[in-house]
Amino acid sequence: MIDPSTIERILDAANISDVVSEFVTLKKRGVNQLGLCPFHNEKTPSFTVSPAKGIFKCFGCGKGGNSVNFIMELEQLSYPDALRWLARKFHIEIEEKEESQEEKALKDERESMMIVSAFAQRYFSRFMQKENEGRTIGLSYLRERGIRDDIITKFELGYCPDGKDLFTQAAQREGYKMDFLEKTGLTIKREDWVRDRFGGRVIFPIHNVAGRVIAFGGRTLTNDKKVAKYLNSPESEIYHKGRTLYGIYQAKRDITKLDKCYLVEGYTDVLSFHQAGIENVVASSGTSLTIDQIRLIRRFTPNITIVYDGDDAGIKASLRGIDMVLEEGINVKVLPLPRGEDPDSFARSMSAGELTEYIKSKETDFIKFKTQLLMETVEDDPVSKARLINEIVHSISVIPDAITRTIYIKECSRLMDVQEAVLYSEIRKIQNKQTEDHTRKELQEIQIQASKPIVPATEKKIVNPFETEEREIMRILLKYFHNEAFEFEDEETHQVNKFTVGYYVLHELHSDGLISINKRVRDILMIMEENLENKEFDPIKFFTQHPDSEISQYASNLLAEKYVESKRWSKGGAFIESESDLLSLLVPKLVQEYKLRNVKMMLKKLEHEINESSKSNDAEKLMESINQYQNLKKVMKELSDLLGFRTIS
């Protein structure tokens, strides 16, 4: 079997656009991409890829899903074989073995570590806002740095009390085990002592793409040079620094919307950019940029602007990252900052409008940046100039797109006063060597295996009369499961209680005993019910990446479907606001329509029973059916009145 951490890494790396574009020519259409479906013959493109959601959907034949589903369907592979295919493509090593009892326990261990991390974030945030030490030290420091309260709340910043093990004691009092406090790195334990890792530090929680806290960064407020200025959580089962970007959860929506990502170095750089109104920004958190981090960005946009400090170290970091970004087929620009400035200080030194204007006027493509930078050290030395040209040519050679390479070659020829033919010749040499190396590696990795497609036994297709209503309810649950859209006042205490969309829908279905005939729907609803109180549960990620391909495809199809307003409640142009703004109106109507359809089906069944009872002269059964029928007609009228329908008795 493939271990869960490797599966997660494969899913993170398997950019849907990269996978599909190997088989389909895609053209950009807004935030999505469009092409001809590989699963059926069509002349007009109806095959849509959503890079932000990580899914595909054909509106012609109905097929849809994530990267794994695409390869399973196209190559006729099982789920594990599709994962292996993707692992080979993205150069991820897989060590397979049978799942042991220890590995099964590891799944639970990861979840326990997530829960401990979530508690720690809440504790640190509350301590900074409520306790005297937190306010006078932690909160004061952030406000001195000019960080607004809304940014503090948005990034869930906090403060760990300055003491030996105050946090650890608090966590244990709440029932959290020392084992998981150690494994997350929150607590350091030795034979004869225990202490908090982040004691006396301002805390920067690190979130994964789904918004769950997986690690922390802590900044000391002392001037002791022997104490590290920043301290991060150690690597663990849930946190791998080289695969994580600080701020990705808060930035992913704007990155997709604006089709661009700014890459900075540190936590406060991200905060200052957000405060200046630029929210499509992430940080590599002081680590050298990695392939996994680049691929994480590429899931949301192919356009990156690198913004590092205006000192020698920052410039070198920019240069190191350029080739790696180019190799992934990403359009890379560089924003040079004035000497002595970093993104944090620079963003705070001007207004949002001034910063935006500076970025527009100063960001430059990598070849100009690299040329201008390196030409300063070349002067009239021919050997140094040749070395510079080779360095730039090497960067151009890693660009996968031929047209983009051609444009950069022309630009390099103009800037460096070198003939294009010479540059092409050098690039061919580099590419030939790369091809030889790649071929050698491929020959070592290739293993010929007979792979038989899995063909399920044919089953009689069951028609679901409630499919339209159920699909719309399930789509809403996937997107808005945790949204608090409902308020109810307790008649006795007059206390106003808030309820989520998930709680409302599941409660309504249970109270009327409504059970779907679709097994996928039943399975998904059962999982949702188990996670009603789990704020860390992300339905979209959980179900679109579910190992059961039927569930992941079902969820992906729902998310890919275009929302169509029901004519029953959009009359008179009522739908002016966005869907999320109207959940308190929309969700009850969807549930009511579902109930109404069920009532109508029950009435039809009773009509049949009444006719049969009349023929058989079964007076008792007849009266029972008539009473049920009359009661259901009243229910139908109530539901119809709620929905604004005209009923005919």
C-alpha positions, 0 to 999 in steps of 0.5 A: 500500500501507499502510505497516507503522507505519500498520497497527500504529497502526490495529491498536492503535487498533481496539478490538475492543469499539468495532468490534463494538458498532457492529453488535452489542449487547454485554453484559458477561459476566465479563471478556468481552462477549456478543451475538447473532452478526451472521453467522447467525440466533440467539436465544441469544447465542453471540457472544463478544468478548474485549477483553483478547485483542482477538478475537471468536468465535461458538460457534454458527457458528464465525467468529472473528478480530480487528477486521480479520477482523470488518470483512472478514467483515461488510462483505465487504472485502479486508484493505487495505479493512478497514484503511481502514475502521478508519482512517476510524473511528478518524481515522487518516490513511493515505498509500498508495503502492507498497512500495519496496525502501527500505520493504521494508528498513525492515521489517528495520530495525525488527526490527534496532532491536528487537534492539539495544534488547533487547541494551541492556536486558540490558547495563544490567541486568547492569552494575548487578548485576555491576559495581562502579560499577553496584552502588555507584551505580545499585543503591544509589540504587534501594535508597535509594528503597526499591525492592525487588529483585523490582521491579527484576527485574520492570521490568528496571531497569539502569544505564549506565556513566558514561563517554563511550562505554563502552556503545557500545564494548561494543555494537560489540564484540558486533557491533551496528551504529552505524547502529542504535545511532544510530537507537534513540537509544542513541548520539549521533554527530557528525562528530568524537565519539561518546557514550552518551546515557544515560551515568551514569544509572539506566535504566528500559526501556520495553516495548510491549504485547507485552513488547519493549523499544522505548525507555529512560528515564534518571535522572541521579544528579548534582545539576547543575541544568543536566543534565536529571533525566530523559532519554528515548529520541528518537522512532524507528521503534519508539518513539512517546512519545504512543502508549506507556504505561510499565508497560502490559506488566506491568499489562495482566493485572491491568487486565483482571482487575480491570477498572480502570486507575490512570494516574500520571505517572512511572516511579517512581510505577508502581514504588511502586504495584506494590511496594504490591501495586497492579499495574493501573497505568501512566504517561504518562511525563511527557507530556500524555495523548494519545488513542492512550494512552487507546485503549491503556488502553481495549483492556483496561478502560473504567475509569480513575482518574487519580492525579497529583501533589497540586500545581498542575501535577498538578491541571492535568494531571488536568483536561486529561486528563478530557475526552479520557478521557470522549470515548472513552466511558471511566468516569473517576475522579480520586484527589486526593493531599494537597498536596506528595505524588506517587504515588511518595512517597504509595505508599511512606508507607503499607502496601498495605492502607492505600493500597488503603483510601485509594483506595477512600475518596478517589477521586471522579468527575470532576464532583465533583472538577472542581466542588470544585476550581473552586468554590474560585476562584469564591466569589460571583462570578456570571460565574466561576460561569457559566464554571465551569458551562460548563466542566463542561457541556462535559465532560459533552457529550463523553460518548458514552453518553446514559444516562451523560450524563443521570446527570451532568447530574442531579449537576451540577444538584444540585451547582451549583444549576442547573435541568436544562433549562438544562444540557440546552439548553447541551449541545444547543448544543455537540452541534449544533456538534460534529455540524456540524463532524463532518458537514463533515469527513465530506463532505470525506473520503467517496470513493465506490468500487465495492468487489467482495467477494473470492470465492475459487475453490471448492475441494474440502474436504479432511477433516483426521482429525487436526484435534482433536489439531492444534488443541489442540497449536496452541493450547498453542503459541500460549499457551506457546511460550516457557515452559520446562516441561521439564528433561532431564539429559545422560547424559554430563555430568549437566547439566540442560538446560531446554527450552521448550514450542515446542522440545519440540513441534517436536522431537517432530513432526520426529523422527517426520516428522509433517506436517499436511495443513492448510496453515495449520498448516504455515505457522504451525509453520514461522514458529514454528520460525524463531523458536525462539531469538527471545525477543522473538517473541510468537506471540499478537500475531504470528498474531492480527494476521497480514495473512493473514486465514486465519492470523489467524482460525485463531489467534484461533479457537484462543485463543477456544476454551474449554479442555476437559480430556481425560477421558483424563487428568482422571480422579479429579479430577487437574486441580486446578491451572491449565493452565500449571502442568501443561504438563510433563504436558499437552504430552507427552500431547497430542503422544502422542495426536497420534502415536497418531492417526497410528499408527492411521491408518497401521494402517488404511492397512496393513490395506488394503494387506495385503488388496490384497496377499493378493488379488494374491498379491504375497508380497513386498509382503505380508510387508513390509506385515505387518512394518510392521503389527506394528512399528506395533502395538508403537508403538501399545501403547507410546503407549497405555501412556503414555496409560493406555489399554487396548489390544486386540491 
